Amino acid sequence: MAYVRIESEEPLEKAIKRFRRKVEKEGIIREYRRREHFTKPSTLKHEKEKARQRKELKKKLKNQRRNSY
């Protein structure tokens, strides 16, 4: 859990900015959005496979462009 101690002479805006950075770094918002709705394991597997295929295609195209010069 992210928490920030406010120093006695520190402006509130600065403390809020530090808190936001800490939350972003720990991935709290990302985790919340991921867990907001249930996703079936089969759907996750399908999305992961599609991402792998896109990555392979991108790599293949990059190599083709590099070798064509």
C-alpha positions as CSV (number, residue, x, y, z in Angstrom):
1,M,0.0,0.0,0.0
2,A,1.4,3.4,-1.0
3,Y,1.6,6.0,1.7
4,V,3.4,9.4,1.9
5,R,4.5,11.2,5.1
6,I,3.9,14.9,4.9
7,E,6.7,17.0,6.3
8,S,5.9,19.9,8.5
9,E,6.9,22.6,5.9
10,E,6.0,20.7,2.8
11,P,3.3,22.0,0.5
12,L,0.3,19.6,0.1
13,E,0.6,19.7,-3.7
14,K,4.1,18.3,-3.5
15,A,3.0,15.5,-1.2
16,I,0.2,14.6,-3.6
17,K,2.6,14.6,-6.5
18,R,4.9,12.2,-4.6
19,F,1.9,10.0,-3.8
20,R,0.8,9.8,-7.4
21,R,4.3,8.8,-8.5
22,K,4.5,6.1,-5.8
23,V,1.1,4.7,-6.8
24,E,2.1,4.7,-10.5
25,K,5.4,3.0,-9.7
26,E,3.8,0.3,-7.6
27,G,1.2,-0.4,-10.4
28,I,-1.9,0.0,-8.1
29,I,-4.1,1.7,-10.7
30,R,-3.0,-0.9,-13.4
31,E,-3.8,-3.7,-11.1
32,Y,-7.2,-2.2,-10.2
33,R,-8.2,-1.9,-13.8
34,R,-7.0,-5.5,-14.6
35,R,-9.1,-6.8,-11.7
36,E,-12.2,-4.6,-12.4
37,H,-13.8,-7.3,-14.6
38,F,-13.3,-11.0,-14.6
39,T,-11.6,-12.4,-17.6
40,K,-11.8,-16.1,-18.4
41,P,-8.5,-18.0,-18.4
42,S,-9.2,-19.1,-22.0
43,T,-9.6,-15.5,-23.1
44,L,-6.3,-14.5,-21.4
45,K,-4.6,-17.4,-23.2
46,H,-6.1,-16.3,-26.5
47,E,-5.0,-12.7,-26.0
48,K,-1.5,-13.8,-25.0
49,E,-1.2,-16.0,-28.2
50,K,-2.4,-13.1,-30.4
51,A,0.2,-10.8,-28.8
52,R,2.9,-13.4,-29.4
53,Q,1.9,-13.7,-33.1
54,R,2.0,-9.9,-33.5
55,K,5.4,-9.7,-32.0
56,E,6.7,-12.5,-34.3
57,L,5.2,-10.7,-37.4
58,K,6.8,-7.4,-36.3
59,K,10.2,-9.0,-35.9
60,K,9.9,-10.8,-39.2
61,L,9.0,-7.6,-41.1
62,K,11.8,-5.7,-39.4
63,N,14.3,-8.4,-40.5
64,Q,12.9,-8.3,-44.1
65,R,13.4,-4.5,-44.2
66,R,16.9,-4.7,-42.8
67,N,17.9,-7.4,-45.3
68,S,16.4,-5.7,-48.4
69,Y,18.9,-2.9,-48.4
